[in-house]
Amino acid sequence: MKTDAFALRHIGPRETDLQHMLKTIGVDSIEQLVYETLPDDIRLKAPLNLDPAMTEYEFANHIQELGKKNKVFKSYIGLGYHPTIVPAPIQRNIFENPGWYTAYTPYQAEIAQGRLEAILNFQTTVIELTGMEIANASLLDEGTAAAEAMALLFDVRTRDQKKNNTNKFFVSEEILPQTLSVLQTRSTPIGIELVVGNHETFDFSTEFFGAILQYPGKYGQVNDYSAFVAKAKENEIKVAFAADILSLAALTSPGEMGAAVVVGTSQRFGVPMGYGGPHAAYFATKEEYKRSMPGRIIGVSIDVNGNRALRMALGTREQHIKREKATSNICTAQVLLAVMAGMYAVYHGPEGLKYIANKVHASAVTTAEALNKIGVSQINSAYFDTILVKADAQKVKAVAEKNEVNFFYVDADTISISLNETTSVSDINQIVAIFAEALGKETVSVSELTEASQLPASLERTSSFLTHDVFNNHHSESQLMRYIKKLERKDLSLNHSMISLGSCTMKLNAASEMLPLSMPNWNSIHPFAPVEQAEGYITMLKKLEQQLNVITGFAGTTLQPNSGAQGEYAGLMAIRAYHMSRNEGHRNVCLIPSSAHGTNPASAAMAGMKIIVTKTTPEGNIDVEDLREKAIEHKDDLSCLMVTYPSTHGVFESSIIEITKLIHDNGGLVYMDGANMNAQVGLTNPATIGADVCHLNLHKTFAIPHGGGGPGVGPICVNEKLVPFLPTNPILKVGGEQAITAISSAPYGSALVCLISYGYITMMGAEGLKSATEHAILNANYMKSRFEGHYPILYTGECGRAAHEMILDCRAFKENGIEVGDIAKRLMDYGFHAPTVSFPVAGTLMIEPTESEDLAELDRFCDALISIRKEIEAATADDKNNVLKNAPHTLAMLTTDSWDFPYTREKAAYPLEYIADNKFWPSVRRVDDAYGDRNLVCSCAPIEAYMES
């Protein structure tokens, strides 16, 4: 056994298991299985041209040495990113804890009550600090959250505004530059006209439907926007605020000023800068706009016993249902980071947050006063944490960088200085000394922070916030540690059992990939730091782009998109820019098979495309003749085809080369959805099948953890014709020569977690990556073979094989009174998270085991579903009191004196022998979704306050 080979640790099945697995499938070798699964004409003819695989020890040394090339300067750049103190108990017990970072999106609420409560805490924090009525469970970053606010306000225009096509959106010139760039990207395709200007001279014309203000402004100015909002309201213009969340502990909330939407980032609530991400954005609005709100909302409901239970609410808003009518394609939240930010609020409580905010403000005031004493004037009339000073920027920059300090240089004689939670009195003295040296003045010394305030009296916060017990009971480390553990115990994550979600690829997130994220040399860099200070990052990111180019067969990559759906949008925007560059901007028809993921049509609509749905055959494949007919019909306006490969049905379609050629012959390009790339790496690639662009889910195929629903990273890889159009950033130039404007706020998106995928590829090497793909196919087909005779397999390839996932058809069980949801809930009693339920076909289970699961775990899961199949056989349509309908069974049920069920307690809790050895107990019974939708509560208010009369 080659113990230093990382692939050996990542891939589950042992060499000794292979013969049994292959025999069960009915093949002689993995090579034969792959041959029977993939069309031969798309197989790669040579191994991937990647560097030899590193061992885990070699990678640990390599990444540490590379990290030393990053220079961690004191950062006062601001612009939405600030050094923060990550409380050690949150770092150790959440950020570095697989019980938290390997959980999946809480679609199965009964085994996700811990993280649902943590997200509810985050929502409550946002609602109360912003003064709004409802908040979601986080978005991707501040720039994209602002774009979502714009889209929401466009969607909720008055009837007259829609009738008159009122399409102008006012953007304050105080907005963060990266936010403006994202707004520019998102506005144009959907017909919104941005007007950037000074809010004080805005004319409130009837041509405007909405406006967005920055609070405080990008260089620190704090404005009282009450009069602006009141005047806008008179003219039926709805106003969004982009607000610094820490400032809201000291400043009047936007809600109190009449805001319609408030967005921002929660990064400075205990989340490292990480060269730009990941960070949880927040989004809060009025309850009347809840049906147009993007993303997910965690709501309070009850279980069948009437006990308080949490769940994801308002599922009907999601793009999977609305498809091309959706106003957003959001599919991912930044859950792990939202959990950290929410727990930061729990740990510090309202008084702690006020203390931190006041200390930051006092640091800014003290710095301004000291600089004034040496003749450096501060020009903001009111400010929270950022001062704007007049001085020779070139001279100051030279001295500052010599002292390892970064400011933001607005122009030749204006400098912005953003103070933060980590700033000490000695830091202030260093700042003053830098200016004194640069200007040839004698420095002055500060011994303590001033108590003076530079906030307008009218804007000093008087309203209370975070009064709920949870924010006032966990301020010692012991209390917080136990609270975090209490929540963790309620959640089923990968550290307990496999999570076989089809299309979601819940593979191992190896510890050696995760460790660098805690290193200060990697997590403490500001995304707009001078590029020469980020040499380690640039080297790593460029190498990762190169690795992904090799894997996909393409010529260029951008890592900027923060999710798979954002990658879809980026790819379509690159295609749009390509057609426009050729004076073919009229090409706007996007062909999408009916089996596509729900984000595909939503992304295409956001990119301003006209969506034409093509048929699928009874076997689940693309109907080539229908596609041909529609491609020819729309050849003059054809922009692209969106295709998932292997298909969402878990099949490598043999006609893929014919399909892509057909699109190219009619003037279009091919976008390949990379959700199922787990079945391609090393065997085939998007370039070989004829695609022009693909997105990759680094949080699926390339080992970034899902973190309860995020972080996600969705880079796009493109061929040579699309390289010029890769997105840029207004502060740090990246992307192509004819780059589209920004897709997300940071130049490289969620750069910190890209270390994970870089580590995965670097330690797996070409051979390991190919082996991972082969074992993903092996594991899926082994499970398929075990299920045959118990469950119908809905779709298979031409040789009867599955790709890396399969769909079990459960629709016939309705004759026994059993729905697919009952199977999902009963699996919890067996210690498993359900596979993907009712997607892409209603009444089915889509199962993807991944290559990381070993034979014993595969067998445990198969045994569980086969056992459930026998339970289904015993059920009848008129019997609602059976073990499936009552699932899941909680410990409280099992330990009561009465037992009113026609089966034993043992049958309920321990249906198979192995379960007793490692029993997982759901913490609530089946959640009442209908009750939760009728009584939408998305904050920590006690359930009694909302009980139906």
N, C-alpha and C positions, 0 to 999 in steps of 0.2 A: 504494500500500500504506500503510494507516494504521498506521505503525510503533509508535505509542504505545497501540494498542488491545490490552489483555491477552488478550481472546478470540482474537485473531489468533495469539498465541503459544501459547495453550493447545490450540486445536483443530488437529488434524494436517493434514487435506486442504487443499490450496490451491485457490483459486478456479479455476485453470486445469485442475485434475484433475476437477472436478465432471462435466463433460459425458461424459468417458470412463466414470466410475463409474456415472452415471445410465443411460447406454446399455447398460452391462454388465448392470445390474439390469433394464432394460426399462421405464423410466419417463421422463417428460419433465422432471420437476422433483422437488426434495425435497418440495414441498408434496403432489405426487401420491403419493409414496412414503408420507408420513405418513398421508395420507387412506386408503391401502390397508392401513395397519398398525393404526391406532387406530380403535375404534368411534367414529362421529361423535357419539353422544349423550353421550360423556364429555369431549369436547374443551372446553378453556377458551374462553370467549367474549371475554375481554379479556386484555391482557398482564399479567404480574405487576407488582404495585404496589410496585416497589423503587426506591431512589435511583438516579440515573444512575451508570453505571459509572465508577470512578476508573481513571486510568492507574497503571501500576506505580510511577512516580515520585511521583504524588500519594498513593498508598497508603503508600509508605515514609515520607513526611513526616507523613501523618495518624497512622499507628500510633506514630511516635516522639513526636508531640505528645500523643497520648492516653496513652502510657506515662508521661509526665511527671506525670500526675494520680495515679499510684500513688506512695505514699510508702514508700520502702524503709527501714524502721526496723531497728535491731538486734533480732533475734528470740530471745527466751528462753522462748517459749510452750511448746514441747515438744508433748506429746500426740501423739507419733508422727511429728512433722514437725520437721526440724532444718536450719538452714543447713549447707551442706557445701561442700567445695572440689572443684570439677569439674576433675580434672587436664587441663591444656591439650591434651596430645596425645590424650586421649580425646574431648574436645569437638571438636577439629578433625578427627580421623581417623575418628570414629564418629558422634557426634551430628550433625555438620554434613556428613556424607559420604553422597551418594546411593547409593554402593556398598553401604552398610549400611542406610540407612533406606528404600530402595525395594524391598528383597527381599521375597519372599512366604514364608508358612509353609513350612517345609522338607518338604513332602510328596514332592518329588523329591530324594531324599537325595544322589544322585551329583553334583548341581550346587549343593549347599548345605553342603558339608563344612566350610567356614570358619565359618559362623554356628552350625552344629551343635557345632563344637568350642568356640566362645565360650559357648554355652549350657551345654555340659557343664562348662565351668569354673565357671559360676554354680552349677550343681547341686552340684558338688564343694565349693564354698565353703559352701553352705548345709548340706550333709550334715556337713561336718567342724566347722563352728562350732556347729551344734545338737546334735551327737553322735547323730544319727539314722542310719538305714540307707539311706534312699531319699528323693529329693527330685524335684519336678517342675520343669518349665521355666518356672516363674513363674505367678502368678495376678494378679488385677487390683489389689487393695489389701488392707491388713491386715484391715479390717472384713469384707470378703467372704471372705477366706481363712479367718478365724475361723468364719464361717458354714459354709464348706465342711468345716472340721474337725468342727463339730457334726454335720453331715449324715453324714460318714464314720463317726463314732462311733455314731450312731444306726443306721447300716446294718450295722455289725459287732457289734451287740449279741449276747450269748449266746443260745442257743436258748431257754433259760428266760425271759430278759428279753423276747424277742420274743413268746413264748407268753403271758406275763403283761402284755404291753403296757407295759413299763417305759418311761416317757416323760419323766422329769424330768432336766433338765440344769442343773447348778450353775454359776453365773457369779460369779466373785469381784467384790466391789464395787471392787476395784482396777482393773477393766477400763477401757480407754479409752471415754469416753462415746459416741463415734461407732461403736465396735465393738458396744457394747451395743445401740444403735439398730438396726444391721443384723441382729444376732442376733434381736431382737424381730420384725423384718419376716419373717425367713426361718423362724422356728420355728413360728409359729402355724398357717400353712396345712398343714403336714405333721404336726401333732399333737404337737409337742414343747412341754413346759411349762418355761419358764425360772424358776429360783429364784435371785435375786441375794442374796448375803450375804457374811459375813466367813468366810474360809477357816479361821480359827482356831476358830470355833464350829460348823462344819459337822458334821452328825451321821452322815454316811455311810450314810444309809438305803438299803434295797434298792429304793426307788422311783426311784433315780437310775441312769442308765446312763453318764453322763459328766460332766466338769467342765472348766472353762477358767480358767486363772490368768494374770495379767499379770506379766511378769518383765523388768525392774523394774516396780513398780506405776505407775499413771497420774501420781502426784505424786512418783515417785522412790524410794519405799521398796523396798529389796531384801530379799526374804524367802527363807529356806531352806525349800523346799517338799518336801524329801526325805521327811519323816515323813508329810506329807499324801498324797503319791503312794503311799507304802508302804501306808498304811491304806486308801486308795481301792482299791488292787490287791487287798487282802484281801477287799474287798466287791464285786469285779468291776465297779468303776467306773473307766473309762479316762479319763486326764487329758490335756488339751491345754494347751500353753503358748503365749501370745502374747509373743514375746521380741524385745527390741531387739537387732538383729544386731551392732551395734558393741560392746555390752556383753559379748557372748559371747566376745570376744577377751580379756576380763579375768575373767569370771565362769564358774563351773562350768556346763557345758552342761545343758540340760533333759534330754537323752538320758541323761546320767549320773545324773540324779535319777529316771529311770524314765518319762519322758513317752511317751505314745502318739503324739502329733502335736505338731509345733511349727510355728507360723506367725508371720508378721510382715511388715514392709516392708524392702526393701533401699535405700530412698530415701537414707539418709545415707551410702551407699557411692557418692558422687560423682554424684548425680542432683539437679538443682535442685528446690526446693520447688514452684515453678510454680503457686502458689495452690491446691495440692491434688493435682496430678498432671499427666502420668502417672508412676507409680512401679511398679516390679515388686514384687509381694508374693511371699513365698516360702512354701513348704509342704513339710514334711518329715515322714516317718512311718516306721513299721516295715515291713520287706519283706512281712510276712504280710498287710498291708492294701493291697498294691499294686493288687489288682483293684478295690478300691473308691475308689482315689485319683482325685481330680478332675484335669482338665487333661491336659497332655502330658508325657511323659517322654522325654528323649533318651537313647538307649542305644548301647552299643558293640557292633558286630557285625564281620563280615568281608565282603569282596567275593568274587566267584567265583574270584579267584586266591588267596584266603586272607589278603589284606592287611587291616589294620585299617580299618574303615569305620563311620561313625556314621549313625544313622537315628532317626526317631521310633518309639519302642517302644510295645508294649501298645495298639495301635490298637483292640482289642476293648473297651476300657473306654469308648470315646468315645460320647457321647450319640447320634451318628448311627446307631449300631447298636442301642443299648439303647432309644432313643427314650423312651417314657413310663416305662420301667423304670429309666431312668438316675437316679442320685443327684445328678447335677449337670448343668447345661446349659452348662458352660464350653465356649466355642468359640474364645476369643481368649486369648492370653497377652500379657504386656507384654515382648515379646522384646527390642526395641531397648534398653529400660531395664535388662533383665536382662543384656544384653551389656555395657552400661556398668558395671553394678555388679560383674559378674564380672571385667571388665578392671581395675577399681579394685583388686580383690583381687590380680590378677596383678601390677599395677604396684607396689603397696606390699608384697606378700608378707606372710608371717606376722609377721615382726619389725616391719614397718611398721605393720600393723594393731594390734599390741600397743602400739607407740609412740603411735599416735593415741588408742587407748582410754585408755591411762595418762595422756596429756596432758589429755584431756577430764575424766577423773576428778580429776586434780590441780587442774584449773581449778575444779571444783565444791567440792572440799575447801578450796582457798585462799579462794574467795569466802565460804564458810560461816564460816571462821575470822576473816576480816576483818570480816564483818557482826557476828559475836559480840562483837568488840572495841568496837563502837559500840552494843551492847545489843540487837541483833536476834538472837533465838534461832532455831536450826535444829532442827526436831523429828523428822526421819527418823532412826531408829536406825542405819540403814545405807543407803547410796545409791551410785549409780554416777555419773550426770551431772546429776541433778535434786535440788535442795534445796527444802525446804518451810519457810518462815519465817513468823514471827508479826510483823505490823506493820499499821498503819492503811492498808488497801488504797487508799482514796480519795485520801489524801495522797500515797502513793507513786505512784499512777497519774498524777496531775497532773504531778508532777516528771518522771517517766519519759517521758511522752509529749512534754513540753517538750524533752527531750533526745533524742527520736526513739529510744526504747527501749520494747519490749513485753515485759511479764511476763504470766503467767497468774494472774488474780485469782480464787482459789477461793471466798472469801467475804470478808466485811467486814474480817477481820483475819488472813487467811491468803493467802500469795502463793507461787506455785510458780515456780522459776527453773531453766530447763534450759540447761546449758552445752553447747557443741558444738565441733566441729573448728576453726571459724574464730575462737574466742574467744582473745583475747590478754591479756597482763597489763594493758595499758591499758584494755581492755574491762572487766576485773574492777574496776579502779580507778574506772571510770565508774559501774558498778553500785553500788559502796559509796558513792560520792559522792551518788548519787541518793537512797539511803536516808538518808544523813546529813542532806541538805538537807530531805527530807520530814519527818524527825523532829526537826529543829533540833539536830543533833549535829555535833560536829567529825569530819570524815572521817579515815580512816587510809589510808596509802599502802602498796601492795604492790609489791615490786621483783622478786620471782621466785615461781615456783610451788612449793608445798610438796611434799615427798616422802611425807608421811603418807598413809595409806590409811584410808578409811571403809568398806571391804568386809570382811565377816566372814571370818576366816581359813578357815573351813570352806567358803566359796564362792569363794575365789580359784582361778582356773583353773590346773591343773597339767598337764592333758593337752595333747599337741601337736596342731597342725592345719596344713593346707596344706603338707604336706611334699613334694608332687609337684614335679617339676622346673619345670613351667610357672609355679608361684608363686614360684620362686626364681631365675629366669634373665632377667627382663625389667624390671629396676629402673632402668636408664638410659633416657632418652627415645629414644635411637637404637634400643635393643633393643626397646622397646615399639612404636615406630612401625613397625619392620620386621616385628614379629610380627603387628600388626594388618593390615598390607599383605599379608603371606603368607596370612592367613585370607581377606581380601577377594578375593584373586585366585582362590580356589576357588569363589566364589559367583556365580551368574548373577542379576543384578538389572536393574531397568528402565534403568539407564545403559548396558546392553549391547544389549538387544533387548526387543521387546514381550513381555508376559506376559499371554496371552489367556485368563485363567481365568474361565470362566463363573460368574456369581453373585458374583464377588469384585472385579470392577471395578478393575483395576490401571491407573488413569489417572495422568497427569502430576501430580507433587507439585512445583509451581512454586517456584523458588528465592525469589521475592519473597514467597511465602506463608510460607516456612520461616525466613527471616532474623530476624523478630522474636523467635523462640524463644530466641535467644542474648542478647537484651537484658536486662541486670540489672533494669531497671524492670518487666519482665514475669516473669522466671523466679525472682525472689528474694523473692516475697511469701508469707507464711505463710497457709494457708487460714482460720485463725481470728484473723487480725489484725483490729482494729476496722475495720468496713466503710468508715468515712470515709477510711482509708488506702488503699483499693483502688478509688478512684473510676474510674480508667481501666478496670480489670477489669469493674466492675459495668456501666459504660457499654457496653463491648464485648459482654459476655455478654447483656445485655438486648437490645441491637441484633441480635445473632445469633438470639436467641429470636424476635424480631419478624420477622426475615427468614425463618426457618423456618416461622413461622405463615403468612406470606404464601404461601410456596412450597407448603405442604401444604393451605392453605385452612382451617386450624384456629385455635382461639382461644388456646391456651396451650401452652407447651413447658417441659420440664425437661431440663437438660443433665447431670443427675447420673449416669445409667447409663454405665459405663465400657466397655461392649461392646454389640454388637448383641443377643446373647443376654440380656444384663442388661436391655436395653431391652424385649425381649419380656416378660420377667418383670415389669418395672415397669408396662408397659401392662396386663398381666393383673391385677396387684394393684390398679391403679386401677379396673378394671372390677369386681373383687371388692368393693372399698370402696363403689363406687356402688350395687351391688345391696344391700349390707348397710345403707346409709343409707336405703334405701326399704323396710326390713324384708323384703327378699327374699334374705337370705343363703343360702337353700336353692338358689338358682340357681348350680349348679356344673358343669353339663355344657358341655364345650367341644368343638365340632365342628371337626375338622381333616381336610382332604383328604389322601388317601394319598400325594400327590406332594409334601407339605410338607417343608421343611427339617427335619433331625433335631432341631434345637434347639426347634422348635415344641412337639412333644409333651412333651419334657423340661421346658420352661418351664411348660407347663400343669400337669404333675404337681407341680412345685415350688410352684405357686400353689394346690395343693389341689383341682384340678379333676378331674372324671371325663371321660376322653377318649373320644370317639366318632369313629371314622375313617369318612370318607365316600369314596365311589368316584370314580374318574376314568374318563372315556370312552376308547375306543381312540385317539382323537385327542389325548389328554393333557389334556383340559379337565375341570373339575369336572362331575360328573354331577348336573345340576340336579334331576332327579327323585328321585335317591337322597337328595340334600341336603334336598329338600322333605319327603320322607317322614320323615327323622330329625329335622328341625326341628319338625315337627308332633308327632311321637311324644314329644319331650322338651320341648314348649313350656312346661310348668309349671316345669321346672328348667333351662331353657336359659340359659346365661350368655353365651356368645359363639361366634363363628366366627373362626378364624385363617385368613387368606387371604393369599397372596403375589400381588402384581399389579405388572407382568405376571407370569404364572405362572412357576414354576420351569422350565417347559419352553420359556420364551422366547416366550410368546404373549400378546397382549392378548385376553382372553376377552370376547366380545361380550355375554355374559349377566351381566356383573358387577353391573349395576344391579338386575336381577331377583334376583340372589343376596343382595345386601345388604338389599333390601327384605324378602325372605323371612325373614331373621334378625330384623329389627326387628319384623315383624308377629307374631313368636312370642316377643317379650319379651327377645330377646338383643341384644347389641352386637357390632360388627364390629371386630376387630383386624386391621389390614393390616400384614403384614411388609414393611418398606421396603427389603429387600435389593436389589430391582430398581428403586429410585427413579430410577436413572440414565436410565431410559426414560420417565419421567413429567414431569420438571421443565420447567415452561413450557408443556407440552402438555395435561396433565390434572393431577389431584391426588387425594389420598386422600379429601378431603371431597366432591369431585364424584362419586366412585364410590360414596359412601355409607358410608365407614368412619367410626368414632367415635374411633379412636386408631391411630396408626402409630408404629413406631420408624424411625429413620433411621440408616444406617451412615455417619457422617461420614468414616470411613476408607475408604469406597468412593465414594459419589456426591459427597461434598463435600471430596475432595482431601487428607485426612489420610493420610500414608503408612502402609503396613502394617508396615514396620520388621521384617520377618522373621516376622511373626505378631502384631504389636501394636506400638504402642498402637492401641486402638480407642476410639471414642466412639459410644454408641448412644442419643441422646436420644429421648424420646417427645413427640409432638405430639398434642394432644387437642382435642375439641370442648368447647363450653361446659359441658355436663353433667358432664364429667370434670375440668375445671380445679380444682375444690375439693379433689381427692384427690391432686394432684401431691406427690411426697415432700418431706419436710423434713429438717432436720439438728438434732441436739441442742444444738450450740454457736451456730450461725448460722441464724436462722430463715429458711427459704426455703419454696417450695411453696404449696399451697392452704390454704384456711381449715379444711378437714377433712383435712389432709395425712396420708398414710400415713407410717410411720416410714421411716428412711433405706434407700435402695437400695444406696448405696455410702458410703465413709467421708467424702469431702469434699463440702461443700455443692453445688459445681458440678462434681463429678467431676474429669475430667482437663482442668482449665480452660486450662492452658498451650497445649495443641494445638488448642483451640477457636479460637485466633488464626488458624490455617490456614484453617479453613472460613469464618471471618469475612472473611479476605482474599480467598478464592476468590469468594464471593458478591459482595463489595463491588467487586471489579475486573471480574467478569463482567457484572454488571447483568442486568436482565430479558432483554434481547435476547441477550446472550452465553450465558446459561443455557439459553434456549430453543434457541439454535443448537447448543449442546453436545449437547443431547438429540437434535436432528435428525441431527447428524453421528454420534452413537452408533448410531442406527438405520440411517443410510446405510452406515457402515462394516460393520456386521453383515450387511446385505443384499448389499453388494458381495462380501464373502467367501462368503456363501451361494451367490451366483450363480456364483462361480468354482469352488466345490466340487461343484456339481451335475454329475452325470455321472461323478464320481469317488467320491463318498461319498453314501449316502442321508442326507437331512435328516429327522430323526425326526418333528418337529412343526412345523407352520406355521399361520398365521392363516387366516381364511376366504378371503383374497385371495392366499394362498400366500406371505405375507411373514413374516419373523422380526421380533421386537422388537429388542432390543439384543444378543441372544445367540441361539445356535442349538445344536442337539445333532446331532452326526454319529454315525450308527449303525455301529459297527465289529464287531458280533456275527457277521456272516457270514464274517468273515475267519478264523474258527476252522477253516474248511475248508482253509485254507492253512497251518494250524498257528500262526497269529498271533493273539495276545491284544492287547487295547487297551493293556496295560502295555508291550508291545513297541514300540508306536508312540510311547508317551510317552518311552521310553528312546532310541529312534532320533532323536527330535526334538532331543535334546541334541547329537548329532553335527552337526546343521544349525544349532546356535547358539541354540536356542529352549527355553524352559520349556514343558512340556506344558500344554494346557488342562486343565480340571477332568475328572478321570478317574472314570468309573463313577458319576457323580452327575448328575441324580437317577435315572438308569437305568443298571444294570450293563452293562458292555461298550460304553460310549459315551464320546464326548468332547464336553464343553460349552464352546463358544468364545464369548468376549466380547472384541471388539477394543478397545472404548472409543473415544471421540471424539478422544483425544490422538494416535492413530497416523496417520501420513501414508500416502499411497498406496504409496510405495516399500516401506515396512515391511510393509504389508498384503500386497503382492505377494510379498515375500520369504517370508512365512509361508505363504501359499497355495502358492507354488512348492514349498516344503519338503514340505507335506503331500501335494501331488499327486505329487511325486517318490517319496515313501514309498509311495503307493498303487501305483505301478509296481513297487516292490520287493516289495510284498505279493503282487502277481500272479505274480512270479517264484518265490515261496516255495511249498514243499509241506509237507504235514502231517507227513511222516516225515523231513524235513530239519531238524535242530535246529542245524546249523552254518551259519546264514545271517546276513546283515548286520543283520537285525532282532533275532534271538535273541541275538546277541553284543553288541548296543548297550548302553550307550555305549562308544565306543572311546577309550582314553586315549592320551596322548602316550607313555607307557611302552610300550604295546603296539606303537605305530607305529615306535618306534625300537629295538626288539630285533632281534637278528641273525636270529632265526627268525620265520617267518610261516606259520602252519599253517591258514590259512583259504582257502576256495575263491573268494575275491574279492580285488581288489587293495587295497593300503593306501590308494590314492587314493579308491577307492570307499568305504572305511570312513570316512575323515576329511574328504574334500572332494567329496561327491556332487554339489554344485552349484558353479558357478564363483564366485559371490559370497562363498562361505564363507572362501576363502583370505585375503581382504582383512581379515577381522576374526574370526579363529578363536577360539572358546572351547573350552578343553579341560576336560572333566570330570576330576576329580582321582582318582576311584576307578572301578572297573568296577561292574557291577550288584551291589547290596548284597543279602546273604542275610538276608532278614527272619526266616525261620524259625529260623536260628541265633541271631539276636539275641533272639528271644522265649524260646528254650530256655535261653539263658545271659544273663539280664538283668544288665547292668552299667551303672550310670548315674552313674559318677564317673570320675575320671582314672586309676584303677588301670591298670597295664599289661595289655594283652590276654592276655599269656602266662599270667598268673595264673588265667585263667578258661578256658583251652583245654580242650576235651573230651579226656579220656584215651582 
